[in-house]
Amino acid sequence: MAPNFTNDEASLFKFVVKEGKGVKGLVDSGLTQVPARYIQPPHHRINKEHVAGSLENMTIDLSELDGPNHEQVAKAIAHAAETLGFFQVVNHGVPVELLESLKVAAHKFFAQPPEKKAMYLKGVSPSPMVKYGTSFVPEKENALEWKDYVSMTYTNDADAIDFWPSECKEVALEYIKTSTEMVKKLLQALIRKLGVNVDESRVDELIGLRMVNMNFYPTCPNPDLTVGVGRHSDMGTLTVLLQDGIGGLYVKKEDENASVENEEWVEIPPIHGALVINIGDTLQILSNGRYKSAEHRVRTTSVESRVSVPIFNAPMPGVKIGPLAELVARDGVARYRDVLFEDYMNNFFGKSHDGKKSLDFAAST
């Protein structure tokens, strides 16, 4: 018989978070309706009426960045970064077979018995570089997200092989290694389009911290009441995301005057072999607000469990981030203050998801 967590939030929290059984554990127990702790307030739910179709025309062939069409492609990348903050890339240099293997590995990891995954819970994980969990910061959230994840921070190859979960370590490591050159090229192109030159060591510094997550969104009995991930922007420089074929990623169209009721969101459709790229808060800060970190969220579905595999490329904790000096001189104003990335990161992980409010931490006073 399925455990009844409808009115027992303490037992639910213990089962899902503390014991590491996760949302998948709830679903596997035979749950037929979403517990109250997962029901989102109406303004956080994904209303299909506010979805303005899907983003079909933001797919960029990255192989052309090295050819005669370089300028045209760089302009398209910068335009996407200035408007929606999201685009997709094909011919990106990451083997399509590896992308398929990543999806298989993610399903394999989450299909394990709960105690195998719970070995990586915070506080018991064999390495601080590996963390298994659920939702975002469940201790701080009024309504939990319908998602389990495992997060692996890259330090070096040896640590990855020694400490990352055996079900996914080899493909996850290969994913990071084969995507790094692409991330560098994208960042260099974006910085050049700002009319600024930075040396390669600074580019490396801005993407020196790399975390690969495997996200698992189990089937949900009441998808209209829940979210897989709440509205947020990413804290880093650039995020690379592999979607599976199910879909459910939504990005908010920038409109400062739109009320919550009138916001427009577009779906990023899954494209076989493509990777999704999105701008993070760090790049919005560096560009003095010209590039937009993308506010996005993920819906749940009752049809099939979904996986996604992002790589978060961010500065090393000790790196100072702030608007590039040339842009401040040109714009006549610094829209953000200089902050240590470690402080920005601690603030980001210290609160529940709430749109782009994470940027307030670096706002100039």
N, C-alpha and C positions, 0 to 999 in steps of 0.2 A: 504494500500500500504506500502511496506517495506521502511523504511527510507534509503536514499542514502548517505552512508558514504564514498564512494569511494575516493573523493578528499577533504573531510572535516574532517581533523584529530582532530580539536578542538572539534567539535560536537561529534565525535566518542568517544574521551577520556572522555568527560563529561557524555555521555550516559552509557558507559561501566564501568568506574572507579568511577567517582564522584557521580553519581546517584545510583551506585551499581546494575545496570541491568545486568552486566556481559556478558560473551560470550553467556550464555544461552538466555539472552535478545535479543542479535543479531539474534540468530538462530530462536527464537520464532517470531521475527518480519518479518520473511519470506525471510531472506537473501539468495541469490542464488550464491554469489561468495564472496570469502574472501577479506575484505578490505585491502588496501595496508599496513596498520600498522601491520598486522599479517603475512605478507609475509616474510619469513626468507631468509637471503642470502644463496646462493646455498650450501656453505660449512657447514651450520648449519642444513640443511634439512636431513631427514633420507633416505639415498640411500640404497634401498633394495640390491643392488649389494655388499654392504660392510657388509652385515649381514651374519655371518658365522654359519648359522643354529641356533638351539636353545639349551639351556643348559638342557640336559635331565638327566645328571648323578650326579648332585650336590644336591640330596635330602637325608636328614639325618633323621633317626628315633631317635628323642630325648629321647624317653623312655629308650633307651639302654645306655644313659649316666649314669643312676643309677644302671646299672647291671654289669655283668662280662665283657661286651665288652666296658667298659668305656674308656679304653686307645685307643682302635681302633677308637671309635667315636670322642674322643677329638682330635686325630690326623687328622681325616677327616675334622673337623671344622677348625683346625689351617691351614691345607693345603688350604682350600677354602679362608681363610682370607689372606693367603700369596700370592695367585695367582689372582683370579678374584675379591675377596672382596664381593662376593655374594654367597648365597646358600639358599636352601629351607629346611624347617623342617616340619615333620609330627609327630603325637603323642606328641604334644608340650604342652598339658595341657589346651589350650584354647578351650572351647566347639565349635564344628563345627556349632551347631545351633546358637550360638552367632555370629559367622562369617557371617552366612546367614542374621541374623537380622541387622548386621551393614550395609550390602549392601542395604537392604530395607530402613533403616533409612537415609542413604546418599541420595538415590533417593527421599525420602520423603522431606528432607530438601530443596533440590534444585528445587523441583517441586512447591514450594510455590510462591506466587506472589512476584515480585521484592521488594516491600516495606517491606515485612516481613523479607527478608534477609538483606536489607539495614539497618535495625535496629542495625546490628552488625558491620557496617562499622567503621573503625578506626576514633576516634574522637567523635563518637556518641554511640558506644557500651556501654551497662550498666556496663561492666567490662573490664579492660585491658587484662583479661585472655581469652577473646573471640574476634576473629577478622574474619570478612568475607571480602573477596576480590577477586581479579582476577589477573592472571599472577603472577609474583614474586615481582619485584619492578617496577611497570609500569612507574613511573616517571623517571627511569634511563635506560629503555630499548628502543633500537631503533626498535626492532620488538617484539611485545607482544606474550605471550604464550597463547595457546587456552585452557584455564583452569580457572575455578572458584573454590574457596575453602572456607571452614570455619575451623579455627584453634582454638583449645581449650587447654589452658595450665592448667595442674593439679597443684593445691596447696593443697586442701583438699576436702574431700567428700562433705562437706556442701556448699562450694563455687560452686562446680560443679553442684550440684542440684539447687542452687539458680540462677546461672547465665548462665550456658550452655543452648543452644537452646532445648526446650522441645521435639522437633522431634527426637533428637538423644542423649540427655544427659545420659540416663540410660544405653544404650548399650555401649556408648563411655567410660563411667566410668567403666563398667564391663570389657571392653576390656583391659583397663590399669591395672586394679587390677588382672585379671587372667593371664596377660602376664608378670608381674613383676618378678615372681619367675623364669620363663624361661630365661629372660634377664640376671638375676643374674647368673644363672648356666652357660650360654654361656660365659659371661665375665670372670667368675672365671676359666673356662676351658681354655680360650684363654690366660689369664695372666699366668696360671700355665705352659702352653706349651712354654712360653717364659723363663721358668726356674726361675720365680720370685714368691715370696709369698707376698701377700698383705692381710691385715686384712679386715674383712667384712665391717667395717665402711668406709674404702677407696673405696670399691666396691660400696657401697650405695651412696657415694659422687659423683662417676663418672656417676651415672645414676639418680641423684637426681632431675633433671629437666625433666619433661615428657610432651610432647605436642602431642595431637592426632589431626590429620587433616582429614577432609573428602574432597577429591578431586573429581571434576566433569568435565569430558571432553565431551562437547556436540558433536553431530555429526557435521562433518565439510564438506562443499561443495568441498573444494580443499585440501584434506589431504596431498598431496605431496608438498605443498607450506608452510606448517605450522609445528609447533611442539606443543605437549601438555605441555611438560616441556623441556627446553633446557639442554644442557650437563652441568652436575655439579656433585660434590660429596656432601654428607651431612656433616654438621658441627659437629655433636654429636659423641657419642661413638658407639652405635648400633641402627639401625633402624629396626623396625618390620613392615612389610607391608602386608596388605591383598589386593590381586588383585581380580577382578571379572573374569568371564570366557572369556572376550573379548581379553585380551592380548594387547601388545604394549609397554612393558618395555624392554629397550635395555641397555646392559652393555658393556663398552669398554674393550677389551682385552689389558692388559698392554704391551706396546711395545714402549719404549722411542725413538726408531729410526724410527718409522712409521710416514710418512707424513700424513696430513689431508686426502689426496686422498687415502692413503693405510691403513687407520685404519680398524681394524676388530671389529665388534660389534656382540654380541650374544643376542638372545631374551630369556628372562626368562619366560618359558611357564606357563600359569595358571594351577595349580593342585588343584582340589577340596579338601578343608580341609587343605591345606598347608599354611604356612606363609613364606614369603620371608624375609631373614635377610641380611642386608648389613652393612659393616664396614664403620664408619664415620671418618672424619679427626682427631677427638680427639684420636681415638684408633691408627691411623697411627702415630700420634705424640708420644703417650705413648710408643708404641712399637719401637720407634726410626727408623721407616720406614719399619720394618719387615712385619707388616700387612698393607694391601693396602686399603685405602678408595676407594670405587668403583665409577668411573665416569659413570653416567647413564643418560638416557633421555627417553622421552615418545612420541610415535607417536600419531597422531590423526586418526580418521576413519570416513568414510562417511556412515557407515552401522548402527551403534548403539551407543548411549551415553555410556560412560564408567565411572565407579567409582573406586577409590582405597582409602584405609584407612591406612595411616602410623602412627606409634607411633615413635616419635623422642626421644630417651633416651640420655640425655646429662648431663654434670656436672652442678651443680648449678652455677649461675653467678659469685659468689665470689671465686670459686675454681680455684687454679692455676694448669695449665696443662703443662706438659713438658715430655721429655723422662724419663722413669724410671731409677733411678740412677744405678741400677745393670747392665742395658743394656749399658749405656754410658761407665761404667767401662770396660765391656766386649768388646764392639765395639771399644773403644778408641776414639770415637768421638760422640758429641751430634749433631744430624742432625737438631734438632729444638731447639729453645730457650723456656724458661718458659714464659708463658703468662697467664694473667687472662682470664678465659673463657668468661667473660662479654665483654672484649675487642675484643676477637676473634669473638664473636657472632655479635657485632655491626659492625665489618668490613664485616662479611659475608652478613648481611642484607643491607649493604650500597651500594652494587654493583649488577649489573645484573649477571646472571649465566654465567660463563666462564670456563668450564672444572674444573680443580683442582687448579686454581689460588688462591683460598681462602687459600691454605696451605702456600703460599708465606709469609703471615702475620707472621707465626711462624717460618719461615726458620732461621737457625742460620746464623749469618753474618760473 
